[in-house]
Amino acid sequence: MPSSSDSAWGTSSEQDPDHTGWPASAFAGIIPGMTTAPVFDVFLYSALAALAAAVGVLPRALGLRPGPTTYGWSNAVAAGLMFGVAYVLMTLGLEGGLLAGGVGAILGVIVVRGTHAVTGSGELDLMNPTGAHSALGRRAVVSDLLHGAHEGLAIAVAMTLSLPLGITVAAALAVHNVPEAMILTRVLDAGGVSRRRILPLVVASNVAQPLLAVTGFVALRELPAAIPVVTGFAVATLLYLVLEELLPESYRQAGHTSIAVVTALAMGVVVLLAGVS
Amino acid sequence: MNDVTLVFLYALATAVATGLGALPFLFVRDLSDRVVALSNAVAAGLMLGASFGLVSEGTVHGRVETVIGAVLGVLFILGTQRILGGQDEEELVFEAATGESARKMLLMMIVMTVHSFSEGVAVGVSFGGGMTLATVITVAIAIHNVPEGVAITAVLRPQGVSVLRCAGWSVFSSLPQPLMAVPAFLFVEAFRPALPYGLGFAAGAMVFMVLVELLPDAFEQGRRSSVATVTTLSVVAMVLFQQWL
């Protein structure tokens, strides 16, 4: 018995006097007199989310060797956050366009399956690699680039709906980028990539995130009627990636029960965060 | 007919509608591993979608309360799992199955039956807003229950339970709805504060059941890409369906 129309999402009239979904500036109230364009804010938060991947390189750089359970729980955190983001987007972004949302979701699944098939990045098991490590490294970078594109689109939809919602989604995806980067670092390291090149490669693998966030945001501001279809698309790609990659890997790494607990908690955090924003 | 009888009968009708969810399985003859995996994926998607709806409704009444309820729901399933896991394999019987199969079916029935308690409260509280909308609400909830019957049958049918008995168990799982709707209708003000906790509890229990049982089973028996496709589309379909209602 949902009632998304009267859901507690969205911006308050104090933040958003013109009811545009955006305050005058992300920095208004923080730095007096400073105003920025919404597009800059979208770029800033999505770029910060992408840069968060650098944190994932740290354990390896410090000579630490996290075990499979750590990777499993990290993946579960990422999975729960993405489930939470999907919930957030579906609660607000589908209003007034349910059929379009459904079409978008089907398109999303077709596109993500198609890109996996073309690039050979589907059903990758990065923790139990088979074949040459260098080839696996290339596929892992391509896979992360594609993920970044889908995640960037999710940020674009959320930012179009409201800035606080966009920041919540960007924050959730920033945290999610850390374990993703940890695993990519492990694969690249095993493939013989030098330590100096790993950091730029890991960060570059997320370049599509701000790119799609900004272009998607600009496009949706021009064509708001497309919000439901793009929401459906973004939600379906996020759910698909969680279900095809993150969860199956994490179940093998850390067992069903602990993964279920960590994933459910991470989802709960997003629900709470959305209330704070 | 007085209002209380009407609320009970309306809520009973919504429970009976859950049995309709077994009907699509009349046309599924093949119960290979792949079909079992995809059945689990359908159930997982529908339950996740239903949980999103419950959380959305719960947060309107209280965000923190909903999340507390969800945590309690997760703890409830963990406790139930522990109790069922401690049972002797031979003693654990559900329908014709014993051991692991019986445990999974029992857990599914417990989750879906318990979640109906909070839905029943939601029904009763909604009816408290006036009987003029009662018919509309009843039809909406009855239709909403059908995919829940699909989810239950998707788990029971691959274990060899007949379609008719799956329908029976689906209706059984929704019986708390009429039982809880009447007191909730009579004492709306007393029940309203408990609603976000109840909705959160139901959502937490269902999400956890999906994550700890249905998805791991689906991944064991089917291809990851097929399971991901079916679950994703089921989640989206359930959310769209609920928003449409």
Interface residues (C-beta under 8 A of the other chain):
Chain A: M1 P2 S3 S4 D6 S7 A8 F83 A86 Y87 M90 T91 L94 E95 L98 G101 G102 A105 I106 V109 R113 H116 G122 E123 G232 V235 A236 L239 Y240 L243 E244 E245 L247 P248 Y251 H256 T257 I259 A260 V261 T263 A264 M267 G268 V271 L272 G275
Chain B: L48 F52 G53 L54 V55 S56 E57 T59 V60 R63 V64 T66 V67 A70 V71 V74 L78 Q81 E119 A122 V123 S126 A140 I141 H144 G204 V207 F208 L211 V212 E213 L215 P216 F219 R223 R224 S225 V227 A228 T229 T231 T232 L233 V235 V236 A237 V239 L240 Q242 Q243 W244 L245
